[in-house]
Amino acid sequence: MLKAAILDDEVKGSKLLSQKLEFFEDELQVVGIFNQPAKALNSIVEVKPDVLFLDVEMPGINGFQFLERLGSFDFEVIFTTAYD
């Protein structure tokens, strides 16, 4: 089973994505939902996801900067955004 984490600064967005991922509950388990990038930097390695659904635009730090600050990681990234 794949383990997934979600990082989105908007609580409503992360909850909606989590609900949509429930459709794949036999194949994927959401192991962490983060709404603050700074807190996620410290916690993402602990939950050891196979895939991270990562918001592109967040206040203070965007998704690309988040990955740079994280350094090395061993999970796949799916970028998400509400912007055109």
SEZAFI-380566 format. One record per residue (C-alpha): residue number from 1; x, y, z. Coordinates in steps of 0.2 Angstrom, whole numbers. Layout:
{site NUM; {X; Y; Z}};
...
REM end
This chain:
{site 1; {0; 0; 0}};
{site 2; {6; 17; -4}};
{site 3; {8; 30; 9}};
{site 4; {3; 48; 5}};
{site 5; {6; 65; 13}};
{site 6; {-2; 81; 8}};
{site 7; {5; 99; 10}};
{site 8; {-7; 113; 6}};
{site 9; {-8; 129; 16}};
{site 10; {-27; 129; 14}};
{site 11; {-36; 118; 26}};
{site 12; {-51; 116; 15}};
{site 13; {-40; 111; 0}};
{site 14; {-31; 98; 9}};
{site 15; {-47; 90; 17}};
{site 16; {-55; 90; -1}};
{site 17; {-40; 81; -8}};
{site 18; {-39; 69; 7}};
{site 19; {-58; 65; 4}};
{site 20; {-55; 62; -15}};
{site 21; {-40; 50; -11}};
{site 22; {-52; 39; 0}};
{site 23; {-58; 32; -17}};
{site 24; {-41; 23; -18}};
{site 25; {-41; 17; 0}};
{site 26; {-37; -1; -5}};
{site 27; {-21; 6; -13}};
{site 28; {-16; 22; -4}};
{site 29; {-16; 28; 14}};
{site 30; {-15; 46; 19}};
{site 31; {-2; 46; 33}};
{site 32; {0; 65; 35}};
{site 33; {-9; 81; 31}};
{site 34; {1; 97; 34}};
{site 35; {-5; 115; 32}};
{site 36; {10; 124; 38}};
{site 37; {26; 121; 27}};
{site 38; {38; 125; 41}};
{site 39; {30; 112; 52}};
{site 40; {30; 100; 38}};
{site 41; {49; 102; 35}};
{site 42; {51; 94; 52}};
{site 43; {38; 80; 51}};
{site 44; {38; 74; 33}};
{site 45; {53; 63; 35}};
{site 46; {45; 55; 50}};
{site 47; {29; 49; 41}};
{site 48; {40; 42; 27}};
{site 49; {27; 45; 13}};
{site 50; {29; 36; -4}};
{site 51; {21; 51; -12}};
{site 52; {18; 69; -7}};
{site 53; {4; 80; -14}};
{site 54; {12; 97; -14}};
{site 55; {4; 114; -16}};
{site 56; {14; 125; -27}};
{site 57; {9; 142; -20}};
{site 58; {10; 144; -1}};
{site 59; {13; 160; 9}};
{site 60; {31; 162; 14}};
{site 61; {38; 147; 5}};
{site 62; {32; 139; -12}};
{site 63; {32; 120; -16}};
{site 64; {49; 121; -25}};
{site 65; {57; 131; -11}};
{site 66; {50; 118; 1}};
{site 67; {59; 104; -8}};
{site 68; {75; 114; -9}};
{site 69; {75; 116; 10}};
{site 70; {70; 98; 13}};
{site 71; {86; 93; 4}};
{site 72; {86; 75; -1}};
{site 73; {70; 65; -1}};
{site 74; {65; 48; -7}};
{site 75; {47; 50; -12}};
{site 76; {38; 55; -27}};
{site 77; {30; 73; -29}};
{site 78; {13; 77; -36}};
{site 79; {11; 96; -38}};
{site 80; {-6; 103; -34}};
{site 81; {-13; 121; -36}};
{site 82; {-29; 130; -37}};
{site 83; {-22; 143; -49}};
{site 84; {-23; 143; -67}};
REM end
